[in-house]
Amino acid sequence: MAQAEAPETILDCARVLDSYYIPTRYANGHDEGAPFTHYGSLQSQQAIEYAGVLINFARSHMAESR
């Protein structure tokens, strides 16, 4: 099975989401305060948008491989 090459925009979305992974999941992910104090609706909306971009990319490549 061939591996899909991801465009830089897809990789950028993945990098942003990756930067949220540890700090948002663990209480000691930030030097001070609970994780929820470091993120707001803008970050949430961006994360949802970028996740959708990644899902659409994956779906389009799954359809091509069938």
PDBQT receptor file of N, H, CA, C and O in Angstrom, charges set to zero:
ATOM      1  N   MET A   1       0.853  -1.181   0.000  1.00  0.00    +0.000 N 
ATOM      2  CA  MET A   1       0.000   0.000   0.000  1.00  0.00    +0.000 C 
ATOM      3  C   MET A   1       0.897   1.241   0.000  1.00  0.00    +0.000 C 
ATOM      4  O   MET A   1       1.840   1.321   0.787  1.00  0.00    +0.000 OA
ATOM      5  N   ALA A   2       0.617   2.186  -0.856  1.00  0.00    +0.000 N 
ATOM      6  H   ALA A   2      -0.149   2.121  -1.495  1.00  0.00    +0.000 HD
ATOM      7  CA  ALA A   2       1.402   3.413  -0.954  1.00  0.00    +0.000 C 
ATOM      8  C   ALA A   2       1.051   4.374   0.176  1.00  0.00    +0.000 C 
ATOM      9  O   ALA A   2      -0.091   4.443   0.631  1.00  0.00    +0.000 OA
ATOM     10  N   GLN A   3       2.050   5.102   0.607  1.00  0.00    +0.000 N 
ATOM     11  H   GLN A   3       2.977   5.046   0.238  1.00  0.00    +0.000 HD
ATOM     12  CA  GLN A   3       1.846   6.097   1.655  1.00  0.00    +0.000 C 
ATOM     13  C   GLN A   3       1.584   7.448   0.994  1.00  0.00    +0.000 C 
ATOM     14  O   GLN A   3       2.283   7.832   0.057  1.00  0.00    +0.000 OA
ATOM     15  N   ALA A   4       0.582   8.160   1.480  1.00  0.00    +0.000 N 
ATOM     16  H   ALA A   4       0.013   7.848   2.242  1.00  0.00    +0.000 HD
ATOM     17  CA  ALA A   4       0.231   9.464   0.925  1.00  0.00    +0.000 C 
ATOM     18  C   ALA A   4       1.198  10.526   1.428  1.00  0.00    +0.000 C 
ATOM     19  O   ALA A   4       1.565  10.539   2.603  1.00  0.00    +0.000 OA
ATOM     20  N   GLU A   5       1.597  11.396   0.548  1.00  0.00    +0.000 N 
ATOM     21  H   GLU A   5       1.299  11.386  -0.407  1.00  0.00    +0.000 HD
ATOM     22  CA  GLU A   5       2.412  12.547   0.917  1.00  0.00    +0.000 C 
ATOM     23  C   GLU A   5       1.470  13.675   1.325  1.00  0.00    +0.000 C 
ATOM     24  O   GLU A   5       0.573  14.049   0.571  1.00  0.00    +0.000 OA
ATOM     25  N   ALA A   6       1.677  14.200   2.496  1.00  0.00    +0.000 N 
ATOM     26  H   ALA A   6       2.407  13.895   3.109  1.00  0.00    +0.000 HD
ATOM     27  CA  ALA A   6       0.803  15.263   2.988  1.00  0.00    +0.000 C 
ATOM     28  C   ALA A   6       1.378  16.624   2.603  1.00  0.00    +0.000 C 
ATOM     29  O   ALA A   6       2.571  16.868   2.783  1.00  0.00    +0.000 OA
ATOM     30  N   PRO A   7       0.534  17.509   2.075  1.00  0.00    +0.000 N 
ATOM     31  CA  PRO A   7       0.983  18.877   1.785  1.00  0.00    +0.000 C 
ATOM     32  C   PRO A   7       1.359  19.603   3.080  1.00  0.00    +0.000 C 
ATOM     33  O   PRO A   7       0.936  19.216   4.169  1.00  0.00    +0.000 OA
ATOM     34  N   GLU A   8       2.139  20.632   2.943  1.00  0.00    +0.000 N 
ATOM     35  H   GLU A   8       2.482  20.946   2.058  1.00  0.00    +0.000 HD
ATOM     36  CA  GLU A   8       2.612  21.388   4.113  1.00  0.00    +0.000 C 
ATOM     37  C   GLU A   8       1.455  21.950   4.936  1.00  0.00    +0.000 C 
ATOM     38  O   GLU A   8       1.557  22.030   6.160  1.00  0.00    +0.000 OA
ATOM     39  N   THR A   9       0.355  22.341   4.288  1.00  0.00    +0.000 N 
ATOM     40  H   THR A   9       0.272  22.276   3.293  1.00  0.00    +0.000 HD
ATOM     41  CA  THR A   9      -0.789  22.879   5.049  1.00  0.00    +0.000 C 
ATOM     42  C   THR A   9      -1.392  21.817   5.965  1.00  0.00    +0.000 C 
ATOM     43  O   THR A   9      -1.830  22.127   7.073  1.00  0.00    +0.000 OA
ATOM     44  N   ILE A  10      -1.413  20.577   5.510  1.00  0.00    +0.000 N 
ATOM     45  H   ILE A  10      -1.057  20.325   4.610  1.00  0.00    +0.000 HD
ATOM     46  CA  ILE A  10      -1.923  19.478   6.337  1.00  0.00    +0.000 C 
ATOM     47  C   ILE A  10      -0.973  19.251   7.515  1.00  0.00    +0.000 C 
ATOM     48  O   ILE A  10      -1.412  19.064   8.650  1.00  0.00    +0.000 OA
ATOM     49  N   LEU A  11       0.315  19.267   7.237  1.00  0.00    +0.000 N 
ATOM     50  H   LEU A  11       0.672  19.419   6.315  1.00  0.00    +0.000 HD
ATOM     51  CA  LEU A  11       1.302  19.085   8.302  1.00  0.00    +0.000 C 
ATOM     52  C   LEU A  11       1.231  20.220   9.322  1.00  0.00    +0.000 C 
ATOM     53  O   LEU A  11       1.398  19.986  10.519  1.00  0.00    +0.000 OA
ATOM     54  N   ASP A  12       0.987  21.440   8.861  1.00  0.00    +0.000 N 
ATOM     55  H   ASP A  12       0.851  21.630   7.889  1.00  0.00    +0.000 HD
ATOM     56  CA  ASP A  12       0.846  22.573   9.783  1.00  0.00    +0.000 C 
ATOM     57  C   ASP A  12      -0.350  22.387  10.714  1.00  0.00    +0.000 C 
ATOM     58  O   ASP A  12      -0.260  22.659  11.911  1.00  0.00    +0.000 OA
ATOM     59  N   CYS A  13      -1.468  21.922  10.160  1.00  0.00    +0.000 N 
ATOM     60  H   CYS A  13      -1.541  21.701   9.188  1.00  0.00    +0.000 HD
ATOM     61  CA  CYS A  13      -2.645  21.652  11.002  1.00  0.00    +0.000 C 
ATOM     62  C   CYS A  13      -2.324  20.583  12.037  1.00  0.00    +0.000 C 
ATOM     63  O   CYS A  13      -2.710  20.702  13.200  1.00  0.00    +0.000 OA
ATOM     64  N   ALA A  14      -1.631  19.560  11.621  1.00  0.00    +0.000 N 
ATOM     65  H   ALA A  14      -1.317  19.463  10.677  1.00  0.00    +0.000 HD
ATOM     66  CA  ALA A  14      -1.266  18.475  12.545  1.00  0.00    +0.000 C 
ATOM     67  C   ALA A  14      -0.331  18.975  13.639  1.00  0.00    +0.000 C 
ATOM     68  O   ALA A  14      -0.447  18.559  14.792  1.00  0.00    +0.000 OA
ATOM     69  N   ARG A  15       0.587  19.858  13.289  1.00  0.00    +0.000 N 
ATOM     70  H   ARG A  15       0.681  20.196  12.352  1.00  0.00    +0.000 HD
ATOM     71  CA  ARG A  15       1.522  20.415  14.291  1.00  0.00    +0.000 C 
ATOM     72  C   ARG A  15       0.775  21.226  15.346  1.00  0.00    +0.000 C 
ATOM     73  O   ARG A  15       1.079  21.131  16.535  1.00  0.00    +0.000 OA
ATOM     74  N   VAL A  16      -0.196  22.016  14.916  1.00  0.00    +0.000 N 
ATOM     75  H   VAL A  16      -0.444  22.093  13.950  1.00  0.00    +0.000 HD
ATOM     76  CA  VAL A  16      -0.975  22.813  15.869  1.00  0.00    +0.000 C 
ATOM     77  C   VAL A  16      -1.719  21.888  16.824  1.00  0.00    +0.000 C 
ATOM     78  O   VAL A  16      -1.687  22.083  18.039  1.00  0.00    +0.000 OA
ATOM     79  N   LEU A  17      -2.386  20.885  16.271  1.00  0.00    +0.000 N 
ATOM     80  H   LEU A  17      -2.413  20.727  15.284  1.00  0.00    +0.000 HD
ATOM     81  CA  LEU A  17      -3.126  19.948  17.122  1.00  0.00    +0.000 C 
ATOM     82  C   LEU A  17      -2.178  19.194  18.051  1.00  0.00    +0.000 C 
ATOM     83  O   LEU A  17      -2.516  18.943  19.207  1.00  0.00    +0.000 OA
ATOM     84  N   ASP A  18      -1.012  18.834  17.563  1.00  0.00    +0.000 N 
ATOM     85  H   ASP A  18      -0.737  19.038  16.624  1.00  0.00    +0.000 HD
ATOM     86  CA  ASP A  18      -0.031  18.135  18.387  1.00  0.00    +0.000 C 
ATOM     87  C   ASP A  18       0.411  18.999  19.571  1.00  0.00    +0.000 C 
ATOM     88  O   ASP A  18       0.657  18.488  20.663  1.00  0.00    +0.000 OA
ATOM     89  N   SER A  19       0.508  20.305  19.344  1.00  0.00    +0.000 N 
ATOM     90  H   SER A  19       0.308  20.721  18.457  1.00  0.00    +0.000 HD
ATOM     91  CA  SER A  19       0.940  21.199  20.430  1.00  0.00    +0.000 C 
ATOM     92  C   SER A  19      -0.099  21.296  21.549  1.00  0.00    +0.000 C 
ATOM     93  O   SER A  19       0.230  21.701  22.664  1.00  0.00    +0.000 OA
ATOM     94  N   TYR A  20      -1.340  20.932  21.261  1.00  0.00    +0.000 N 
ATOM     95  H   TYR A  20      -1.607  20.604  20.355  1.00  0.00    +0.000 HD
ATOM     96  CA  TYR A  20      -2.389  20.938  22.278  1.00  0.00    +0.000 C 
ATOM     97  C   TYR A  20      -2.456  19.629  23.063  1.00  0.00    +0.000 C 
ATOM     98  O   TYR A  20      -3.054  19.591  24.139  1.00  0.00    +0.000 OA
ATOM     99  N   TYR A  21      -1.862  18.571  22.553  1.00  0.00    +0.000 N 
ATOM    100  H   TYR A  21      -1.377  18.602  21.679  1.00  0.00    +0.000 HD
ATOM    101  CA  TYR A  21      -2.095  17.239  23.100  1.00  0.00    +0.000 C 
ATOM    102  C   TYR A  21      -1.694  17.095  24.568  1.00  0.00    +0.000 C 
ATOM    103  O   TYR A  21      -2.561  16.830  25.400  1.00  0.00    +0.000 OA
ATOM    104  N   ILE A  22      -0.460  17.253  24.907  1.00  0.00    +0.000 N 
ATOM    105  H   ILE A  22       0.244  17.469  24.230  1.00  0.00    +0.000 HD
ATOM    106  CA  ILE A  22       0.001  17.031  26.285  1.00  0.00    +0.000 C 
ATOM    107  C   ILE A  22      -0.514  18.108  27.238  1.00  0.00    +0.000 C 
ATOM    108  O   ILE A  22      -1.090  17.771  28.273  1.00  0.00    +0.000 OA
ATOM    109  N   PRO A  23      -0.325  19.399  26.922  1.00  0.00    +0.000 N 
ATOM    110  CA  PRO A  23      -0.726  20.434  27.890  1.00  0.00    +0.000 C 
ATOM    111  C   PRO A  23      -2.203  20.442  28.245  1.00  0.00    +0.000 C 
ATOM    112  O   PRO A  23      -2.567  20.823  29.357  1.00  0.00    +0.000 OA
ATOM    113  N   THR A  24      -3.051  20.031  27.325  1.00  0.00    +0.000 N 
ATOM    114  H   THR A  24      -2.755  19.721  26.422  1.00  0.00    +0.000 HD
ATOM    115  CA  THR A  24      -4.489  20.061  27.624  1.00  0.00    +0.000 C 
ATOM    116  C   THR A  24      -4.959  18.826  28.377  1.00  0.00    +0.000 C 
ATOM    117  O   THR A  24      -6.032  18.846  28.980  1.00  0.00    +0.000 OA
ATOM    118  N   ARG A  25      -4.185  17.765  28.356  1.00  0.00    +0.000 N 
ATOM    119  H   ARG A  25      -3.313  17.749  27.866  1.00  0.00    +0.000 HD
ATOM    120  CA  ARG A  25      -4.612  16.505  28.968  1.00  0.00    +0.000 C 
ATOM    121  C   ARG A  25      -4.115  16.310  30.393  1.00  0.00    +0.000 C 
ATOM    122  O   ARG A  25      -4.706  15.540  31.151  1.00  0.00    +0.000 OA
ATOM    123  N   TYR A  26      -3.055  16.983  30.764  1.00  0.00    +0.000 N 
ATOM    124  H   TYR A  26      -2.575  17.609  30.149  1.00  0.00    +0.000 HD
ATOM    125  CA  TYR A  26      -2.432  16.728  32.058  1.00  0.00    +0.000 C 
ATOM    126  C   TYR A  26      -2.411  17.982  32.913  1.00  0.00    +0.000 C 
ATOM    127  O   TYR A  26      -2.130  19.078  32.427  1.00  0.00    +0.000 OA
ATOM    128  N   ALA A  27      -2.708  17.810  34.178  1.00  0.00    +0.000 N 
ATOM    129  H   ALA A  27      -2.936  16.920  34.573  1.00  0.00    +0.000 HD
ATOM    130  CA  ALA A  27      -2.795  18.945  35.104  1.00  0.00    +0.000 C 
ATOM    131  C   ALA A  27      -1.476  19.692  35.215  1.00  0.00    +0.000 C 
ATOM    132  O   ALA A  27      -1.475  20.896  35.469  1.00  0.00    +0.000 OA
ATOM    133  N   ASN A  28      -0.367  19.017  35.034  1.00  0.00    +0.000 N 
ATOM    134  H   ASN A  28      -0.367  18.039  34.827  1.00  0.00    +0.000 HD
ATOM    135  CA  ASN A  28       0.936  19.684  35.129  1.00  0.00    +0.000 C 
ATOM    136  C   ASN A  28       1.510  20.017  33.749  1.00  0.00    +0.000 C 
ATOM    137  O   ASN A  28       2.723  20.174  33.611  1.00  0.00    +0.000 OA
ATOM    138  N   GLY A  29       0.670  20.125  32.748  1.00  0.00    +0.000 N 
ATOM    139  H   GLY A  29      -0.316  19.998  32.861  1.00  0.00    +0.000 HD
ATOM    140  CA  GLY A  29       1.103  20.438  31.393  1.00  0.00    +0.000 C 
ATOM    141  C   GLY A  29       1.563  21.874  31.218  1.00  0.00    +0.000 C 
ATOM    142  O   GLY A  29       2.227  22.200  30.234  1.00  0.00    +0.000 OA
ATOM    143  N   HIS A  30       1.217  22.731  32.162  1.00  0.00    +0.000 N 
ATOM    144  H   HIS A  30       0.678  22.466  32.961  1.00  0.00    +0.000 HD
ATOM    145  CA  HIS A  30       1.641  24.137  32.154  1.00  0.00    +0.000 C 
ATOM    146  C   HIS A  30       2.337  24.439  33.473  1.00  0.00    +0.000 C 
ATOM    147  O   HIS A  30       2.095  23.784  34.486  1.00  0.00    +0.000 OA
ATOM    148  N   ASP A  31       3.201  25.441  33.440  1.00  0.00    +0.000 N 
ATOM    149  H   ASP A  31       3.397  25.974  32.617  1.00  0.00    +0.000 HD
ATOM    150  CA  ASP A  31       3.926  25.819  34.652  1.00  0.00    +0.000 C 
ATOM    151  C   ASP A  31       2.985  26.261  35.769  1.00  0.00    +0.000 C 
ATOM    152  O   ASP A  31       3.221  25.970  36.942  1.00  0.00    +0.000 OA
ATOM    153  N   GLU A  32       1.925  26.959  35.398  1.00  0.00    +0.000 N 
ATOM    154  H   GLU A  32       1.733  27.195  34.446  1.00  0.00    +0.000 HD
ATOM    155  CA  GLU A  32       0.969  27.460  36.399  1.00  0.00    +0.000 C 
ATOM    156  C   GLU A  32      -0.458  27.265  35.892  1.00  0.00    +0.000 C 
ATOM    157  O   GLU A  32      -0.725  27.344  34.693  1.00  0.00    +0.000 OA
ATOM    158  N   GLY A  33      -1.352  27.014  36.818  1.00  0.00    +0.000 N 
ATOM    159  H   GLY A  33      -1.135  26.950  37.792  1.00  0.00    +0.000 HD
ATOM    160  CA  GLY A  33      -2.777  26.972  36.515  1.00  0.00    +0.000 C 
ATOM    161  C   GLY A  33      -3.241  25.695  35.840  1.00  0.00    +0.000 C 
ATOM    162  O   GLY A  33      -2.458  24.922  35.289  1.00  0.00    +0.000 OA
ATOM    163  N   ALA A  34      -4.533  25.512  35.908  1.00  0.00    +0.000 N 
ATOM    164  H   ALA A  34      -5.169  26.140  36.356  1.00  0.00    +0.000 HD
ATOM    165  CA  ALA A  34      -5.162  24.356  35.279  1.00  0.00    +0.000 C 
ATOM    166  C   ALA A  34      -5.185  24.536  33.764  1.00  0.00    +0.000 C 
ATOM    167  O   ALA A  34      -5.215  25.668  33.281  1.00  0.00    +0.000 OA
ATOM    168  N   PRO A  35      -5.172  23.448  33.015  1.00  0.00    +0.000 N 
ATOM    169  CA  PRO A  35      -5.161  23.562  31.553  1.00  0.00    +0.000 C 
ATOM    170  C   PRO A  35      -6.279  24.434  30.985  1.00  0.00    +0.000 C 
ATOM    171  O   PRO A  35      -6.058  25.183  30.034  1.00  0.00    +0.000 OA
ATOM    172  N   PHE A  36      -7.476  24.341  31.563  1.00  0.00    +0.000 N 
ATOM    173  H   PHE A  36      -7.656  23.733  32.336  1.00  0.00    +0.000 HD
ATOM    174  CA  PHE A  36      -8.595  25.104  30.988  1.00  0.00    +0.000 C 
ATOM    175  C   PHE A  36      -8.393  26.613  31.066  1.00  0.00    +0.000 C 
ATOM    176  O   PHE A  36      -9.051  27.354  30.336  1.00  0.00    +0.000 OA
ATOM    177  N   THR A  37      -7.508  27.081  31.925  1.00  0.00    +0.000 N 
ATOM    178  H   THR A  37      -6.973  26.479  32.518  1.00  0.00    +0.000 HD
ATOM    179  CA  THR A  37      -7.270  28.526  32.027  1.00  0.00    +0.000 C 
ATOM    180  C   THR A  37      -6.382  29.052  30.903  1.00  0.00    +0.000 C 
ATOM    181  O   THR A  37      -6.263  30.265  30.725  1.00  0.00    +0.000 OA
ATOM    182  N   HIS A  38      -5.765  28.161  30.151  1.00  0.00    +0.000 N 
ATOM    183  H   HIS A  38      -5.862  27.176  30.296  1.00  0.00    +0.000 HD
ATOM    184  CA  HIS A  38      -4.837  28.564  29.093  1.00  0.00    +0.000 C 
ATOM    185  C   HIS A  38      -5.450  28.527  27.698  1.00  0.00    +0.000 C 
ATOM    186  O   HIS A  38      -4.809  28.926  26.726  1.00  0.00    +0.000 OA
ATOM    187  N   TYR A  39      -6.673  28.056  27.598  1.00  0.00    +0.000 N 
ATOM    188  H   TYR A  39      -7.194  27.732  28.388  1.00  0.00    +0.000 HD
ATOM    189  CA  TYR A  39      -7.304  27.896  26.285  1.00  0.00    +0.000 C 
ATOM    190  C   TYR A  39      -8.717  28.460  26.322  1.00  0.00    +0.000 C 
ATOM    191  O   TYR A  39      -9.408  28.393  27.339  1.00  0.00    +0.000 OA
ATOM    192  N   GLY A  40      -9.124  29.014  25.192  1.00  0.00    +0.000 N 
ATOM    193  H   GLY A  40      -8.563  29.068  24.366  1.00  0.00    +0.000 HD
ATOM    194  CA  GLY A  40     -10.464  29.589  25.107  1.00  0.00    +0.000 C 
ATOM    195  C   GLY A  40     -11.180  29.113  23.861  1.00  0.00    +0.000 C 
ATOM    196  O   GLY A  40     -10.775  28.144  23.218  1.00  0.00    +0.000 OA
ATOM    197  N   SER A  41     -12.242  29.807  23.537  1.00  0.00    +0.000 N 
ATOM    198  H   SER A  41     -12.571  30.594  24.059  1.00  0.00    +0.000 HD
ATOM    199  CA  SER A  41     -13.075  29.394  22.403  1.00  0.00    +0.000 C 
ATOM    200  C   SER A  41     -12.337  29.496  21.071  1.00  0.00    +0.000 C 
ATOM    201  O   SER A  41     -12.604  28.710  20.162  1.00  0.00    +0.000 OA
ATOM    202  N   LEU A  42     -11.416  30.449  20.937  1.00  0.00    +0.000 N 
ATOM    203  H   LEU A  42     -11.199  31.088  21.675  1.00  0.00    +0.000 HD
ATOM    204  CA  LEU A  42     -10.675  30.572  19.677  1.00  0.00    +0.000 C 
ATOM    205  C   LEU A  42      -9.815  29.341  19.425  1.00  0.00    +0.000 C 
ATOM    206  O   LEU A  42      -9.777  28.823  18.309  1.00  0.00    +0.000 OA
ATOM    207  N   GLN A  43      -9.127  28.874  20.457  1.00  0.00    +0.000 N 
ATOM    208  H   GLN A  43      -9.157  29.295  21.364  1.00  0.00    +0.000 HD
ATOM    209  CA  GLN A  43      -8.301  27.675  20.305  1.00  0.00    +0.000 C 
ATOM    210  C   GLN A  43      -9.171  26.450  20.031  1.00  0.00    +0.000 C 
ATOM    211  O   GLN A  43      -8.808  25.584  19.236  1.00  0.00    +0.000 OA
ATOM    212  N   SER A  44     -10.311  26.390  20.694  1.00  0.00    +0.000 N 
ATOM    213  H   SER A  44     -10.605  27.093  21.341  1.00  0.00    +0.000 HD
ATOM    214  CA  SER A  44     -11.220  25.261  20.480  1.00  0.00    +0.000 C 
ATOM    215  C   SER A  44     -11.744  25.244  19.050  1.00  0.00    +0.000 C 
ATOM    216  O   SER A  44     -11.773  24.195  18.407  1.00  0.00    +0.000 OA
ATOM    217  N   GLN A  45     -12.153  26.389  18.563  1.00  0.00    +0.000 N 
ATOM    218  H   GLN A  45     -12.130  27.241  19.086  1.00  0.00    +0.000 HD
ATOM    219  CA  GLN A  45     -12.668  26.474  17.193  1.00  0.00    +0.000 C 
ATOM    220  C   GLN A  45     -11.583  26.121  16.183  1.00  0.00    +0.000 C 
ATOM    221  O   GLN A  45     -11.843  25.425  15.201  1.00  0.00    +0.000 OA
ATOM    222  N   GLN A  46     -10.368  26.603  16.427  1.00  0.00    +0.000 N 
ATOM    223  H   GLN A  46     -10.157  27.168  17.225  1.00  0.00    +0.000 HD
ATOM    224  CA  GLN A  46      -9.257  26.299  15.537  1.00  0.00    +0.000 C 
ATOM    225  C   GLN A  46      -8.953  24.799  15.539  1.00  0.00    +0.000 C 
ATOM    226  O   GLN A  46      -8.732  24.208  14.482  1.00  0.00    +0.000 OA
ATOM    227  N   ALA A  47      -8.943  24.193  16.710  1.00  0.00    +0.000 N 
ATOM    228  H   ALA A  47      -9.123  24.673  17.569  1.00  0.00    +0.000 HD
ATOM    229  CA  ALA A  47      -8.656  22.763  16.817  1.00  0.00    +0.000 C 
ATOM    230  C   ALA A  47      -9.717  21.943  16.082  1.00  0.00    +0.000 C 
ATOM    231  O   ALA A  47      -9.385  20.979  15.391  1.00  0.00    +0.000 OA
ATOM    232  N   ILE A  48     -10.970  22.313  16.223  1.00  0.00    +0.000 N 
ATOM    233  H   ILE A  48     -11.240  23.095  16.784  1.00  0.00    +0.000 HD
ATOM    234  CA  ILE A  48     -12.052  21.595  15.531  1.00  0.00    +0.000 C 
ATOM    235  C   ILE A  48     -11.906  21.753  14.015  1.00  0.00    +0.000 C 
ATOM    236  O   ILE A  48     -12.068  20.789  13.267  1.00  0.00    +0.000 OA
ATOM    237  N   GLU A  49     -11.603  22.964  13.575  1.00  0.00    +0.000 N 
ATOM    238  H   GLU A  49     -11.472  23.746  14.183  1.00  0.00    +0.000 HD
ATOM    239  CA  GLU A  49     -11.415  23.210  12.141  1.00  0.00    +0.000 C 
ATOM    240  C   GLU A  49     -10.252  22.374  11.596  1.00  0.00    +0.000 C 
ATOM    241  O   GLU A  49     -10.383  21.727  10.557  1.00  0.00    +0.000 OA
ATOM    242  N   TYR A  50      -9.123  22.390  12.298  1.00  0.00    +0.000 N 
ATOM    243  H   TYR A  50      -9.017  22.916  13.143  1.00  0.00    +0.000 HD
ATOM    244  CA  TYR A  50      -7.946  21.657  11.832  1.00  0.00    +0.000 C 
ATOM    245  C   TYR A  50      -8.171  20.150  11.876  1.00  0.00    +0.000 C 
ATOM    246  O   TYR A  50      -7.692  19.429  11.000  1.00  0.00    +0.000 OA
ATOM    247  N   ALA A  51      -8.884  19.672  12.871  1.00  0.00    +0.000 N 
ATOM    248  H   ALA A  51      -9.273  20.257  13.583  1.00  0.00    +0.000 HD
ATOM    249  CA  ALA A  51      -9.203  18.247  12.929  1.00  0.00    +0.000 C 
ATOM    250  C   ALA A  51     -10.046  17.858  11.722  1.00  0.00    +0.000 C 
ATOM    251  O   ALA A  51      -9.845  16.790  11.144  1.00  0.00    +0.000 OA
ATOM    252  N   GLY A  52     -10.982  18.711  11.342  1.00  0.00    +0.000 N 
ATOM    253  H   GLY A  52     -11.145  19.579  11.812  1.00  0.00    +0.000 HD
ATOM    254  CA  GLY A  52     -11.795  18.457  10.159  1.00  0.00    +0.000 C 
ATOM    255  C   GLY A  52     -10.960  18.405   8.890  1.00  0.00    +0.000 C 
ATOM    256  O   GLY A  52     -11.202  17.573   8.017  1.00  0.00    +0.000 OA
ATOM    257  N   VAL A  53      -9.983  19.288   8.788  1.00  0.00    +0.000 N 
ATOM    258  H   VAL A  53      -9.787  19.964   9.498  1.00  0.00    +0.000 HD
ATOM    259  CA  VAL A  53      -9.088  19.290   7.627  1.00  0.00    +0.000 C 
ATOM    260  C   VAL A  53      -8.337  17.961   7.551  1.00  0.00    +0.000 C 
ATOM    261  O   VAL A  53      -8.224  17.364   6.480  1.00  0.00    +0.000 OA
ATOM    262  N   LEU A  54      -7.825  17.507   8.692  1.00  0.00    +0.000 N 
ATOM    263  H   LEU A  54      -7.916  17.993   9.561  1.00  0.00    +0.000 HD
ATOM    264  CA  LEU A  54      -7.077  16.244   8.718  1.00  0.00    +0.000 C 
ATOM    265  C   LEU A  54      -7.980  15.050   8.407  1.00  0.00    +0.000 C 
ATOM    266  O   LEU A  54      -7.575  14.136   7.689  1.00  0.00    +0.000 OA
ATOM    267  N   ILE A  55      -9.183  15.057   8.937  1.00  0.00    +0.000 N 
ATOM    268  H   ILE A  55      -9.512  15.800   9.520  1.00  0.00    +0.000 HD
ATOM    269  CA  ILE A  55     -10.127  13.972   8.668  1.00  0.00    +0.000 C 
ATOM    270  C   ILE A  55     -10.475  13.927   7.183  1.00  0.00    +0.000 C 
ATOM    271  O   ILE A  55     -10.496  12.853   6.582  1.00  0.00    +0.000 OA
ATOM    272  N   ASN A  56     -10.745  15.078   6.595  1.00  0.00    +0.000 N 
ATOM    273  H   ASN A  56     -10.727  15.951   7.083  1.00  0.00    +0.000 HD
ATOM    274  CA  ASN A  56     -11.072  15.120   5.163  1.00  0.00    +0.000 C 
ATOM    275  C   ASN A  56      -9.901  14.640   4.314  1.00  0.00    +0.000 C 
ATOM    276  O   ASN A  56     -10.102  13.935   3.326  1.00  0.00    +0.000 OA
ATOM    277  N   PHE A  57      -8.688  15.013   4.687  1.00  0.00    +0.000 N 
ATOM    278  H   PHE A  57      -8.524  15.586   5.490  1.00  0.00    +0.000 HD
ATOM    279  CA  PHE A  57      -7.500  14.555   3.966  1.00  0.00    +0.000 C 
ATOM    280  C   PHE A  57      -7.391  13.029   4.053  1.00  0.00    +0.000 C 
ATOM    281  O   PHE A  57      -7.157  12.358   3.048  1.00  0.00    +0.000 OA
ATOM    282  N   ALA A  58      -7.560  12.496   5.252  1.00  0.00    +0.000 N 
ATOM    283  H   ALA A  58      -7.749  13.041   6.069  1.00  0.00    +0.000 HD
ATOM    284  CA  ALA A  58      -7.465  11.047   5.446  1.00  0.00    +0.000 C 
ATOM    285  C   ALA A  58      -8.568  10.323   4.672  1.00  0.00    +0.000 C 
ATOM    286  O   ALA A  58      -8.310   9.306   4.027  1.00  0.00    +0.000 OA
ATOM    287  N   ARG A  59      -9.778  10.838   4.734  1.00  0.00    +0.000 N 
ATOM    288  H   ARG A  59      -9.988  11.664   5.258  1.00  0.00    +0.000 HD
ATOM    289  CA  ARG A  59     -10.891  10.198   4.008  1.00  0.00    +0.000 C 
ATOM    290  C   ARG A  59     -10.642  10.196   2.502  1.00  0.00    +0.000 C 
ATOM    291  O   ARG A  59     -10.902   9.200   1.826  1.00  0.00    +0.000 OA
ATOM    292  N   SER A  60     -10.144  11.299   1.988  1.00  0.00    +0.000 N 
ATOM    293  H   SER A  60      -9.933  12.108   2.537  1.00  0.00    +0.000 HD
ATOM    294  CA  SER A  60      -9.915  11.378   0.543  1.00  0.00    +0.000 C 
ATOM    295  C   SER A  60      -8.844  10.374   0.116  1.00  0.00    +0.000 C 
ATOM    296  O   SER A  60      -8.921   9.825  -0.983  1.00  0.00    +0.000 OA
ATOM    297  N   HIS A  61      -7.866  10.131   0.954  1.00  0.00    +0.000 N 
ATOM    298  H   HIS A  61      -7.804  10.578   1.846  1.00  0.00    +0.000 HD
ATOM    299  CA  HIS A  61      -6.826   9.185   0.600  1.00  0.00    +0.000 C 
ATOM    300  C   HIS A  61      -7.249   7.734   0.847  1.00  0.00    +0.000 C 
ATOM    301  O   HIS A  61      -6.737   6.814   0.211  1.00  0.00    +0.000 OA
ATOM    302  N   MET A  62      -8.169   7.546   1.756  1.00  0.00    +0.000 N 
ATOM    303  H   MET A  62      -8.585   8.294   2.273  1.00  0.00    +0.000 HD
ATOM    304  CA  MET A  62      -8.711   6.198   1.961  1.00  0.00    +0.000 C 
ATOM    305  C   MET A  62      -9.550   5.800   0.752  1.00  0.00    +0.000 C 
ATOM    306  O   MET A  62      -9.499   4.652   0.310  1.00  0.00    +0.000 OA
ATOM    307  N   ALA A  63     -10.309   6.732   0.222  1.00  0.00    +0.000 N 
ATOM    308  H   ALA A  63     -10.350   7.664   0.581  1.00  0.00    +0.000 HD
ATOM    309  CA  ALA A  63     -11.146   6.463  -0.950  1.00  0.00    +0.000 C 
ATOM    310  C   ALA A  63     -10.276   6.148  -2.167  1.00  0.00    +0.000 C 
ATOM    311  O   ALA A  63     -10.632   5.296  -2.981  1.00  0.00    +0.000 OA
ATOM    312  N   GLU A  64      -9.144   6.828  -2.293  1.00  0.00    +0.000 N 
ATOM    313  H   GLU A  64      -8.855   7.520  -1.632  1.00  0.00    +0.000 HD
ATOM    314  CA  GLU A  64      -8.232   6.595  -3.427  1.00  0.00    +0.000 C 
ATOM    315  C   GLU A  64      -7.579   5.231  -3.359  1.00  0.00    +0.000 C 
ATOM    316  O   GLU A  64      -7.272   4.640  -4.394  1.00  0.00    +0.000 OA
ATOM    317  N   SER A  65      -7.361   4.720  -2.154  1.00  0.00    +0.000 N 
ATOM    318  H   SER A  65      -7.611   5.200  -1.313  1.00  0.00    +0.000 HD
ATOM    319  CA  SER A  65      -6.639   3.459  -2.002  1.00  0.00    +0.000 C 
ATOM    320  C   SER A  65      -7.520   2.241  -2.196  1.00  0.00    +0.000 C 
ATOM    321  O   SER A  65      -7.013   1.119  -2.214  1.00  0.00    +0.000 OA
ATOM    322  N   ARG A  66      -8.817   2.426  -2.339  1.00  0.00    +0.000 N 
ATOM    323  H   ARG A  66      -9.228   3.337  -2.323  1.00  0.00    +0.000 HD
ATOM    324  CA  ARG A  66      -9.733   1.284  -2.515  1.00  0.00    +0.000 C 
ATOM    325  C   ARG A  66      -9.738   0.803  -3.931  1.00  0.00    +0.000 C 
ATOM    326  O   ARG A  66     -10.450  -0.147  -4.258  1.00  0.00    +0.000 OA
TER     327      ARG A  66
